[in-house]
């Protein structure tokens, strides 16, 4: 099933909404590449965010998936129902049970969607609105019901930030590395979208670590509260051009004697910048600062 996005939207008198990041993926080749990379298993649950006119949705269904499609735009929801000759009872997030049908269309905001109601393993595969990337990644990686995998079409620059390693580490890349394995799958040129955005995109894959939702166990057997570690990361990367030492000192929340001792113990110079630290160093520093 191939959907002519421009024609469909034109017939509906629909104009893409820029502030909602409505740049629709129209390339059959790129959609096929995503499906091939995903290796869909017959009957598995795929959560799709922002299905738009349903190009990727159709390919997921044809590959054998059961799709739960979350779309915020009511006009696009109506178009999806029309395109798939599908007439489900529309549900809000609070009324959501997994349907036995192959396609479930839900009108709603993905950031308010309660994924804990999905009772079977699921994956997220989507061409997401780019302004949602950071919030959406954190929502699912921190969820009590994490997907087994996220395959996301994101803005190229943002994808590079998410998968960055020292000396280009940042808050988001460090948090993602703490919670998941991140990988760039392939680049996607801006000509594969309509309306055509000003920037290129890429498809990334995030595979959450199989650990507790609230605690992470380290090699030295310490258990660290996730929220405290996230706050520590925010302090570390608050001003990336500042030194690690100055960022932590200015926070006013760190015992400076412990900080000095921790840096010396780990062989880290006071002038080192946050982006030069890998996730192991950040974990070790946090443990030493907050240890007894």
PyMOL commands that set and color helices and strands:
alter all, ss='L'
color gray80, all
select helices_A, chain A and resi 5-11+18-20+28-38+55-62+74-83+93-95+110-112+115-117+130-141+156-162+171-179+190-192+226-236+244-251+256-266+274-276+279-290
alter helices_A, ss='H'
color red, helices_A
select strands_A, chain A and resi 24-25+45-49+66-71+103-107+122-127+149-155+180-188+193-194+201-208+215-217+223-225
alter strands_A, ss='S'
color yellow, strands_A
deselect
rebuild
show_as cartoon
